[in-house]
Amino acid sequence: MSHERINRLELAGNRLVVSGKPLTDWLEGSNQAHYIYSKQDIQHKITQLKAQLPSAIKLHYAIKANPMQAVVDYVANMVDGLDVASVGEMHIAMASNTAACDISFAGPAKQLVELEAAVKAGITLNVESVTELQRLHDISKQQGVKANIALRVNPDFELKQSGMQMAGGSKAFGIDAELIPELLKTIDSHWLNLRGLHIYSGSQNLDAEAIITMHQQTFELAQLLLNEIEALGLATDLQHVNIGGGFGIPYFKGQKSLDISPVSDSLQALLAGRTGCFANIDIVIELGRYLVGEAGYYVCQITDIKQSRGKTFYMTNGGLHHHLSNSGNFGQVIRKNYPTLLADNVTTDNCHTVEIAGPLCTPLDIVAAKIDLPEAAIGDFVVVLQSGAYGFSASPLRFLGHSEAIERLV
Ligand SMILES: *Cc1c(COP(=O)(O)O)cnc(C)c1O
């Protein structure tokens, strides 16, 4: 129970409270598994982050972390823009009333129809290959509309200690940094508006020092490329450099929340050190899970309790099909438990070690393994914290044909 997130929970007696009400009251008598997303938690997180970051930094929400329309609508009101990774996400972003100029589209294999739709909509395309640049030029000519583009750069460094490496070395993402100077010479500014650069290097990072180093390298690379852009006379439409994100949240025992304050101090210095056309354009940070991950509560019900050769199993109506990442099958090397509790009995008294398993016919369907919880009864609710990002939409919802989880923003 020593998880940092658990220590910060709001309780009414032993009941977990979310957005001002005991969590299980939000289910309104339903037994179905739910994702409950808390507006209060989202707002708290974003307000806190904005207060800590230099005010010149623009904050974008990468909606793939949680693309539920209500969540996107809610977050959109608190950030400066949205980042999407497909045309499906683009439609969600546009439905949130975010202006096209504040939406950017990254994705390593954008299809022709996606490029056409995005150019038509006027959003900014983060160009990920030489072919894509050519296609955008052709589409602009055909449509008679100038495409807004940013070049996604695959830097020659990586974000150390990341949950996921997205840059450095050979990658499917972006254009290698060393190829950019030559490529710039081919940009026809009659048909393409060069809005900026996109340098994204990784995800789920809790190490402030690693992020600071990555920011230093990113600013250095951006300065170099922007000098080239300026020298070629291509700087007139520049608006931003997206320096990526990567801020993580603690999922497992022993992990600590990211300390933003040294990151912020370093950003302040880097902002001040910019020269030339770099000095006057926006710096964008794009975050997904950091904004919404801690605001999500996955709740499922215990439908059976059984013993097997000395172990107690709480069997639930929720599992891997709703919450793949919690099952340990979404990029983890060694499975560990997310912070998991009984929603209406959050106590450390009289705990015993149990296994919690879902309804799927596969041993991979683990909700929690070897976890210390108080005695539960059939009908009690299990809650998995830190479930607001890469949950519902990142799970194999049709696998085995069980009912879907219900999503609610409260
Ligand atoms: C996935 C992704 C993000 C969001 O990552 P988080 O870990 O959720 O913050 C941001 N930008 C790009 C380009 C991505 O691919």
PDBQT file of the ligand as one rigid body, heavy atoms in Angstrom, charges set to zero:
ROOT
HETATM    1  C1  LIG A 501       2.238   9.008 -27.909  1.00  0.00    +0.000 C 
HETATM    2  C2  LIG A 501       2.712  10.331 -28.222  1.00  0.00    +0.000 A 
HETATM    3  C3  LIG A 501       2.541  11.367 -27.299  1.00  0.00    +0.000 A 
HETATM    4  C4  LIG A 501       1.946  11.175 -25.943  1.00  0.00    +0.000 C 
HETATM    5  O1  LIG A 501       2.750  10.399 -25.106  1.00  0.00    +0.000 OA
HETATM    6  P1  LIG A 501       2.457  10.389 -23.538  1.00  0.00    +0.000 P 
HETATM    7  O2  LIG A 501       3.415   9.399 -22.977  1.00  0.00    +0.000 OA
HETATM    8  O3  LIG A 501       1.035   9.943 -23.381  1.00  0.00    +0.000 OA
HETATM    9  O4  LIG A 501       2.646  11.753 -23.030  1.00  0.00    +0.000 OA
HETATM   10  C5  LIG A 501       2.948  12.627 -27.667  1.00  0.00    +0.000 A 
HETATM   11  N1  LIG A 501       3.482  12.854 -28.881  1.00  0.00    +0.000 NA
HETATM   12  C6  LIG A 501       3.677  11.881 -29.787  1.00  0.00    +0.000 A 
HETATM   13  C7  LIG A 501       4.272  12.210 -31.103  1.00  0.00    +0.000 C 
HETATM   14  C8  LIG A 501       3.301  10.585 -29.500  1.00  0.00    +0.000 A 
HETATM   15  O5  LIG A 501       3.505   9.623 -30.393  1.00  0.00    +0.000 OA
ENDROOT
TORSDOF 0
